[in-house]
């Protein structure tokens, strides 16, 4: 759907987006820019009428602004939801030629984030952080991250919380609370950043 962006256009677009559960309604590549410009122009007109003390026109423009903002917000929510569904179901073809440049960037970022997260899960590099977090732990994290920059160096780590299923060099490993273990600095850094362990200063290999 293409046309001049105004209250009626946004209302009609919303109806079409609601009607179609999966596919995006085609819009101008400049749709979001045009929508912002339209809303800004309404605000400027309201300010002008306020100076003129034209209460009738102020009320009319304010109602138009509030309705248009509501329609636009709902349109964005629906389109974002459809993009997420399409990615989850691997149905990108439903979106082809219908996303704005902003939405294309959003979609590509989702794909990249999912791929990176999946890789981290496979390699055991995603650790659920401990629920208890203190300022002292945060300070230790800042102080020790500099010690793990060299990924080829082994460091000695004191385990603060039990860790199950972390992958070390491709092998699943369970670490118990109060264990003292020697780990490659790459994995030690992950544990330290999550507040689940601390590097014993002066002890490295």
C-alpha positions as CSV (number, residue, x, y, z in Angstrom):
1,X,0.0,0.0,0.0
2,X,1.5,3.3,-1.1
3,X,0.2,6.8,-0.7
4,X,0.6,10.0,1.2
5,X,1.2,9.3,4.9
6,X,-1.6,10.8,7.1
7,X,-4.1,9.6,9.6
8,X,-6.4,7.9,7.1
9,X,-3.4,6.1,5.4
10,X,-2.0,4.8,8.7
11,X,-5.5,3.6,9.7
12,X,-5.9,1.8,6.4
13,X,-2.4,0.3,6.6
14,X,-3.1,-1.0,10.1
15,X,-6.3,-2.8,8.9
16,X,-4.4,-4.5,6.1
17,X,-1.5,-5.6,8.4
18,X,-4.1,-7.0,10.8
19,X,-5.9,-8.8,8.0
20,X,-2.8,-10.6,6.8
21,X,-1.2,-12.7,9.6
22,X,2.1,-13.4,7.9
23,X,3.0,-11.3,4.9
24,X,4.0,-7.7,5.2
25,X,1.9,-5.0,3.4
26,X,4.2,-3.4,0.8
27,X,5.0,0.3,1.7
28,X,7.3,3.0,0.4
29,X,11.0,2.6,1.1
30,X,10.7,6.0,2.8
31,X,7.6,5.0,4.8
32,X,9.1,5.4,8.3
33,X,10.8,8.7,7.4
34,X,7.6,10.0,5.9
35,X,5.6,8.9,9.0
36,X,8.0,10.8,11.2
37,X,7.8,13.9,9.1
38,X,4.0,13.8,9.1
39,X,3.9,13.5,12.9
40,X,6.4,16.3,13.3
41,X,4.4,18.5,11.0
42,X,1.3,17.9,13.2
43,X,3.2,18.9,16.3
44,X,4.5,22.1,14.6
45,X,0.9,23.0,13.5
46,X,-0.3,22.5,17.0
47,X,2.3,24.9,18.3
48,X,1.3,27.4,15.7
49,X,-2.3,27.2,16.6
50,X,-1.4,27.4,20.3
51,X,0.2,30.7,19.7
52,X,-3.0,31.8,17.9
53,X,-5.0,30.5,20.8
54,X,-7.2,28.6,18.3
55,X,-8.6,26.0,20.7
56,X,-10.9,24.3,18.2
57,X,-8.0,23.7,15.7
58,X,-5.7,22.6,18.5
59,X,-8.2,20.0,19.7
60,X,-8.7,18.7,16.1
61,X,-4.9,18.5,15.4
62,X,-4.2,16.9,18.8
63,X,-6.8,14.2,18.2
64,X,-5.3,13.5,14.8
65,X,-1.8,13.3,16.3
66,X,-2.8,10.9,19.0
67,X,-4.7,8.6,16.6
68,X,-1.8,8.6,14.1
69,X,0.8,7.8,16.7
70,X,-1.4,5.0,18.0
71,X,-1.9,3.6,14.4
72,X,1.9,3.8,13.6
73,X,2.9,2.1,16.9
74,X,0.5,-0.8,16.2
75,X,1.7,-1.1,12.6
76,X,5.3,-1.3,13.8
77,X,4.5,-3.9,16.4
78,X,2.7,-6.1,13.8
79,X,5.4,-5.8,11.2
80,X,8.1,-6.6,13.7
81,X,6.1,-9.6,14.9
82,X,5.8,-10.8,11.3
83,X,9.5,-10.5,10.7
84,X,10.3,-12.5,13.8
85,X,7.8,-15.2,12.7
86,X,9.3,-15.4,9.3
87,X,12.7,-15.9,10.7
88,X,11.6,-18.5,13.2
89,X,9.8,-20.4,10.4
90,X,12.6,-19.8,7.8
91,X,10.1,-18.2,5.5
92,X,12.1,-15.2,4.2
93,X,10.3,-15.3,0.9
94,X,7.2,-14.0,2.7
95,X,9.1,-10.8,3.3
96,X,11.0,-10.4,0.0
97,X,10.4,-7.0,-1.6
98,X,8.1,-5.9,1.2
99,X,10.6,-4.8,3.9
100,X,11.7,-1.2,4.2
101,X,15.5,-0.6,4.4
102,X,15.2,-0.3,8.2
103,X,13.4,-3.6,8.4
104,X,15.9,-5.3,6.2
105,X,18.7,-4.3,8.6
106,X,16.6,-5.5,11.5
107,X,16.1,-8.9,9.8
108,X,19.8,-9.3,9.0
109,X,20.7,-8.5,12.6
110,X,18.3,-11.1,13.9
111,X,19.8,-13.7,11.5
112,X,23.3,-12.8,12.7
113,X,22.4,-12.9,16.4
114,X,20.7,-16.3,16.1
115,X,23.7,-17.7,14.3
116,X,26.2,-16.3,16.8
117,X,24.1,-17.5,19.8
118,X,23.7,-21.0,18.3
119,X,27.5,-21.3,17.8
120,X,28.1,-20.2,21.4
121,X,25.6,-22.8,22.6
122,X,27.4,-25.5,20.6
123,X,30.8,-24.5,21.9
124,X,29.6,-24.3,25.5
125,X,30.4,-20.6,25.7
126,X,27.0,-19.5,27.0
127,X,26.8,-19.6,30.8
128,X,23.7,-18.7,32.8
129,X,24.8,-16.0,35.2
130,X,24.4,-16.5,38.9
131,X,21.3,-14.8,40.4
132,X,23.4,-13.3,43.2
133,X,25.5,-10.4,41.9
134,X,27.5,-8.1,44.1
135,X,29.5,-5.0,43.4
136,X,32.5,-6.8,44.7
137,X,32.1,-9.4,42.0
138,X,31.7,-6.7,39.3
139,X,34.9,-5.1,40.5
140,X,36.7,-8.4,40.3
141,X,35.5,-8.8,36.8
142,X,36.9,-5.5,35.7
143,X,40.2,-6.1,37.5
144,X,40.7,-9.6,36.0
145,X,39.5,-9.3,32.4
146,X,42.8,-7.8,31.5
147,X,44.6,-11.0,32.7
148,X,42.8,-13.2,30.1
149,X,43.6,-11.3,26.9
150,X,46.1,-13.9,25.8
151,X,44.0,-16.9,24.8
152,X,47.0,-19.2,24.6
153,X,47.9,-18.8,28.3
154,X,46.5,-21.1,31.0
155,X,45.3,-19.5,34.2
156,X,44.2,-20.9,37.6
157,X,40.6,-20.2,38.4
158,X,38.7,-20.5,41.7
159,X,35.1,-21.6,41.0
160,X,32.5,-19.6,42.9
161,X,29.4,-21.4,41.7
162,X,28.7,-24.9,40.2
163,X,28.9,-25.0,36.4
164,X,27.5,-27.9,34.5
165,X,28.1,-28.8,30.9
166,X,30.6,-26.1,29.9
167,X,32.6,-27.2,26.8
168,X,36.4,-27.0,27.3
169,X,38.4,-27.7,24.2
170,X,35.4,-29.5,22.7
171,X,34.7,-31.7,25.8
172,X,31.8,-31.2,28.3
173,X,33.1,-30.5,31.8
174,X,31.3,-30.0,35.1
175,X,32.9,-27.7,37.6
176,X,32.0,-27.7,41.3
177,X,31.9,-24.8,43.7
178,X,35.3,-24.1,45.3
179,X,37.1,-26.1,42.7
180,X,40.5,-24.8,41.7
181,X,41.2,-25.5,38.1
182,X,43.6,-24.6,35.4
183,X,41.8,-23.4,32.2
184,X,42.7,-21.7,28.9
185,X,42.3,-18.0,29.4
186,X,39.6,-17.9,26.8
187,X,37.3,-20.1,28.9
188,X,38.5,-18.5,32.2
189,X,37.5,-15.1,30.9
190,X,33.9,-16.3,30.2
191,X,33.6,-17.7,33.7
192,X,35.0,-14.6,35.3
193,X,32.8,-12.3,33.2
194,X,29.7,-14.2,34.4
195,X,30.8,-13.9,38.1
196,X,31.0,-17.6,38.4
197,X,34.8,-17.7,39.2
198,X,37.8,-15.6,39.8
199,X,41.4,-15.9,38.7
200,X,43.9,-16.5,41.4
201,X,46.4,-13.8,41.1
202,X,50.0,-14.8,40.5
203,X,49.1,-18.3,39.4
204,X,49.2,-19.0,35.7
205,X,50.8,-21.5,33.4
